[in-house]
């Protein structure tokens, strides 16, 4: 037996011994009915790795020693009287354990009726054996004794099993909550990684274009050399050829990275289609968590005209999450961010609005350009990379076959309006 199981065994014995002091004496004799057996039964059901006979035997010994010591310290009874008074109680737990093991109660714990019958039989039989050993049966009316013992056995068996099921249900509920939380985290992580793959694919296209252009220059210089010094021409050709080779190597690296990341996040266990309600529930939870992290007092709400299936949810989550985070960052201390979703016949519209500091008119046309940013962290002195909205625009236009626009009034509001193809988003017009 491991140290952990030994510790658990000690706790079970101790808990049963202490709770065994909560009792009644129904027949005005030394025979007791306590709730200790309920505690013992629940713990034996809960911790299947703990041996039944050893636990019941040690519990009986512990209860005998505990009760003997308490009464002995009171100096009311002699030692031999205390043995006769409390030894049958120890035998009760021993008999109880023997019956449970004989009837293999742990094997039928998932069958409520059979489990209750076995627990009741064990309780009634052990109590009957204790009464016989004490010699109390002759002084009690048989009908009263039988009704009392059977009723006690049934009530304690039912109480024990209900408590066990309650604890089991609570444990499953906690696990279910944890699994749901992990599932939501996984969906967002998957969306973010997928969006990075989309951006890397865009970069691959840019690299491919640059490689073709540089190689075209190389070919032009190779064919027409009259206007340049021969040595300069050769140097330029070597440089351009080196650029082409370098870009090609980067492209191959990107291909390997994309393949690797795709394998890291398989879709096993996840359906392609998800309800909009589920997607926006995840987004709501993630956003509220981010708001709490910022320490700002911001209200975030989602308005949707009706529930609908979403196929292409990873890029959508990436786009909306990026816009919402930008909106939150644009609010200094207190404000609101709202997401409105409208499903139409051919399109689905998403509007992200906030009452933050807004965007200056001179910046509106440049916000989607690579490298543009007005974000500046006063604590670190670092400027944002400005890649977010460029990324968003690319996903909306290339992956979701849509468009994005922005309307802003400084210090009043900013509204990003995204319109995407319903065929792509809801039907799966492209392969994710």
C-alpha positions, -999 to +999 in steps of 0.1 A: +000+000+000+013+034-009+019+062+015-011+081+000-034+051+005-021+046+041-029+083+048-063+079+033-070+048+053-061+066+085-084+095+076-113+071+069-108+053+102-105+085+121-136+101+105-157+070+111-146+068+147-154+105+155-187+104+136-196+072+155-201+094+186-232+109+169-257+082+179-290+072+195-299+043+218-332+030+205-337+001+229-323+017+262-294-006+261-257-002+251-267-009+215-261+023+194-272+035+160-247+060+147-239+079+115-204+065+116-214+037+093-227+061+068-194+079+066-175+046+063-198+034+035-195+066+015-157+067+018-154+030+008-176+036-022-156+067-031-121+053-027-121+020-044-084+014-039-088+012-001-092-025+011-126-031+027-117-057+054-086-039+066-105-006+068-135-021+087-112-041+110-091-011+119-123+010+123-137-015+147-105-015+168-103+023+167-139+027+179-134+001+207-103+019+220-118+054+216-151+045+234-133+024+261-109+053+268-137+079+271-157+058+295-127+047+315-116+083+321-150+090+335-143+063+362-179+052+361-173+017+348-148-010+355-124-022+328-141-056+324-175-039+321-162-016+294-150-045+273-184-061+273-200-028+266-179-018+236-164-049+221-196-058+202-195-025+185-160-034+171-175-067+159-203-049+142-178-032+118-160-064+112-192-082+103-203-053+081-170-054+061-172-092+057-207-090+043-198-062+019-168-082+006-188-115+004-215-098-017-190-079-038-207-046-033-181-026-052-188-045-084-224-034-084-220+002-073-232+014-107-265-005-102-285+015-077-311-011-067-287-039-062-261-017-044-288-004-020-300-040-013-265-051-005-257-021+017-290-026+036-284-064+040-249-057+054-262-031+078-292-052+090-271-083+094-243-066+113-268-049+136-285-083+142-252-100+150-243-072+175-277-075+193-272-113+195-237-109+209-249-083+234-278-106+244-303-078+239-327-096+216-345-114+245-353-080+262-367-064+231-400-071+214-392-090+182-415-069+161-400-036+174-365-049+170-370-062+134-388-030+123-361-008+139-332-027+125-345-030+090-356+006+089-322+017+102-304-004+076-325+009+047-322+045+057-285+044+063-280+025+030-300+050+011-283+080+028-249+065+021-256+058-016-272+093-022-242+110-006-219+090-028-238+098-060-240+135-050-202+136-045-198+117-078-220+142-096-202+172-081-169+158-092-182+152-128-196+187-128-163+202-119-145+181-145-170+191-171-165+228-163-127+223-166-131+205-199-154+232-213-129+259-202-100+239-218-121+234-249-128+271-253-091+279-248-082+253-274-106+268-299-092+303-295-056+290-296-065+270-327-080+301-343-049+322-335-025+296-349-047+291-380-047+328-386-009+329-383-008+301-409-030+323-432-006+352-427+024+330-434+007+318-466+002+355-476+039+360-469+047+330-491+028+346-519+047+379-514+080+361-513+071+342-545+063+375-563+095+391-550+115+361-561+100+363-596+106+400-599+142+398-587+149+369-610+133+389-639+157+417-632+186+393-632+175+379-666+171+415-680+205+425-668+219+393-682+204+400-716+211+437-718+244+449-705+254+478-728+244+506-704+264+493-674+300+486-666+307+449-669+319+445-634+289+464-620+265+443-640+281+412-627+279+424-591+242+433-595+235+400-611+252+381-583+233+402-557+199+397-574+206+360-578+215+357-542+183+375-532+163+351-553+180+321-537+175+335-502+139+342-507+134+308-521+150+293-490+126+313-468+097+300-488+108+264-483+111+271-446+076+286-445+063+255-462+079+233-436+065+255-407+030+255-421+030+217-425+043+213-390+018+237-374-010+220-393+000+187-378+002+201-343-034+213-344-055+184-359-093+185-360-097+152-342-127+153-320-139+187-334-167+190-359-162+214-388-195+231-382-202+250-350-232+270-340-228+308-339-241+307-304-212+285-293-186+306-312-198+338-297-200+323-262-164+314-265-156+349-277-176+365-249-157+345-223-123+352-238-130+389-241-142+393-206-112+375-193-090+399-213-109+429-199-103+417-164-067+414-171-065+450-183-081+462-151-104+485-171-142+490-165-154+480-199-188+464-208-187+440-237-219+428-254-228+407-284-260+412-304-270+385-330-302+384-351-304+346-351-283+315-345-267+299-376-240+273-384-204+284-390-180+264-410-150+287-413-148+297-377-111+299-371-103+329-393-136+346-382-125+343-345-091+356-353-106+387-371-131+395-344-108+389-315-082+412-331-108+440-337-122+436-302-088+437-285-080+468-305-112+484-293-105+475-257-070+490-260-085+522-274-104+528-242-084+544-214-104+534-183-141+531-187-163+524-217-181+498-239-174+475-268-203+461-289-203+433-315-234+431-338-239+401-360-264+400-389-269+370-411-282+378-446-291+357-476-257+361-493-235+377-466-229+379-429-221+413-414-201+419-382-199+454-366-174+461-338-181+495-322-164+511-292-165+545-275-127+549-272-104+577-283-111+569-320-089+573-351-078+606-365-091+613-400-056+615-415-049+580-402-081+563-415-067+555-449-034+542-436-045+519-407-046+488-429-011+494-443+017+471-430+037+487-403+013+515-395+005+519-358-004+546-333+000+523-303+028+533-279+034+516-246+045+544-222+059+518-197+082+500-221+087+527-247+078+502-275+057+509-305+033+483-318+043+464-349+011+474-367+006+440-382-028+434-367-052+452-391-031+443-421-036+407-410-073+412-404-078+428-439-060+399-456-081+373-438-113+391-445-106+396-482-086+365-491-100+338-467-135+350-462-141+367-496-153+398-479-144+434-472-137+456-442-143+493-436-139+517-407-158+548-395-145+569-366-150+601-348-121+610-324-130+608-287-165+595-297-166+562-314-149+538-338-169+513-359-153+485-379-177+469-404-169+435-418-190+418-446-181+383-455-194+357-479-221+335-463-212+307-487-176+306-474-184+312-437-214+291-433-213+265-460-176+259-463-168+275-496-131+270-489-112+242-471-100+252-437 
